[in-house]
């Protein structure tokens, strides 16, 4: 594993109206690694990650990217550090096809300034070939795609625009077993390409299956960070519910 983490979230704190949503939390992420963020709703996992994505400004703490201190005040700043977020809603335009979604707001144009549909489809086919070679529905609106295929489009968009750090919010929620396997394969492919992924979830089985390490939060505090191979699903559930790390286990 690389010596320098891709991301270091150091002593991050943020409060809303006197409620401490995140309380001095420290988590890191290495290239080619998936770190799961686990906890009940309201544990603070999404709030923590929104400080990295630029959706929230932390009250105190420090973010380092590749060992260098990073100033992230908004999503544009995050993008400049090659951080992309794939929300559960996927933020896709249902009536448009995969290529139009991939380049939404960043369309390729011809010399005369017209939208270059051919070039956009060609680029989409290239990136999809790397990520999901079975994807064929290039001319269908994304509303006609399955959940896993829609995830492919959202991930392809992030990867095409040079994401190095990917934030995924419950990527397998509401997907069937086959679709979940497709997303798992996509995540493995992204790991091979040395991306680092923060995966927000509350399903311990998914975190065990998809992640290298798990950071468990409860009531805004970090319970602990563990290697998923060193713990059982019951250990993880104990961390979530009781707020205690299992004996003798640390990442």
HUWOPE-V260194 format. One record per residue. RES is the residue in one letter. PSI is psi in whole degrees, 0 to 359 (* if undefined). Layout:
RES | PSI
RES | PSI
This chain:
X | 143
X | 149
X | 319
X | 125
X | 150
X | 318
X | 137
X | 119
X | 109
X | 119
X | 47
X | 129
X | 143
X | 136
X | 149
X | 116
X | 42
X | 352
X | 123
X | 98
X | 322
X | 129
X | 94
X | 55
X | 134
X | 122
X | 145
X | 171
X | 131
X | 159
X | 142
X | 22
X | 148
X | 121
X | 120
X | 139
X | 114
X | 151
X | 161
X | 165
X | 134
X | 2
X | 337
X | 0
X | 316
X | 322
X | 317
X | 312
X | 332
X | 339
X | 326
X | 324
X | 352
X | 2
X | 328
X | 153
X | 125
X | 154
X | 322
X | 164
X | 185
X | 139
X | 129
X | 135
X | 123
X | 38
X | 352
X | 140
X | 134
X | 140
X | 109
X | 104
X | 347
X | 170
X | 331
X | 319
X | 316
X | 317
X | 325
X | 335
X | 16
X | 37
X | 125
X | 144
X | 133
X | 103
X | 161
X | 324
X | 346
X | 343
X | 47
X | 151
X | 107
X | 327
X | 353
X | 157
X | 181
X | 314
X | 318
X | 325
X | 320
X | 320
X | 15
X | 120
X | 352
X | 42
X | 145
X | 142
X | 159
X | 176
X | 330
X | 3
X | 6
X | 153
X | 129
X | 85
X | 321
X | 314
X | 321
X | 320
X | 320
X | 315
X | 322
X | 319
X | 322
X | 310
X | 324
X | 326
X | 326
X | 324
X | 313
X | 81
X | 341
X | 355
X | 124
X | 342
X | 64
X | 334
X | 357
X | 147
X | 148
X | 343
X | 337
X | 359
X | 156
X | 168
X | 317
X | 321
X | 323
X | 319
X | 319
X | 317
X | 315
X | 319
X | 319
X | 321
X | 315
X | 315
X | 320
X | 323
X | 34
X | 34
X | 135
X | 335
X | 121
X | 132
X | 122
X | 126
X | 106
X | 62
X | 341
X | 7
X | 134
X | 16
X | 148
X | 175
X | 318
X | 318
X | 321
X | 321
X | 322
X | 316
X | 321
X | 318
X | 319
X | 317
X | 319
X | 320
X | 318
X | 322
X | 318
X | 328
X | 11
X | 20
X | 154
X | 138
X | 127
X | 124
X | 114
X | 127
X | 164
X | 10
X | 108
X | 329
X | 319
X | 319
X | 319
X | 319
X | 325
X | 341
X | 157
X | 318
X | 158
X | 132
X | 119
X | 132
X | 149
X | 128
X | 41
X | 351
X | 155
X | 121
X | 317
X | 168
X | 128
X | 153
X | 131
X | 332
X | 342
X | 355
X | 161
X | 168
X | 326
X | 322
X | 314
X | 318
X | 321
X | 321
X | 318
X | 315
X | 311
X | 343
X | 29
X | 140
X | 147
X | 152
X | 136
X | 18
X | 127
X | 152
X | *
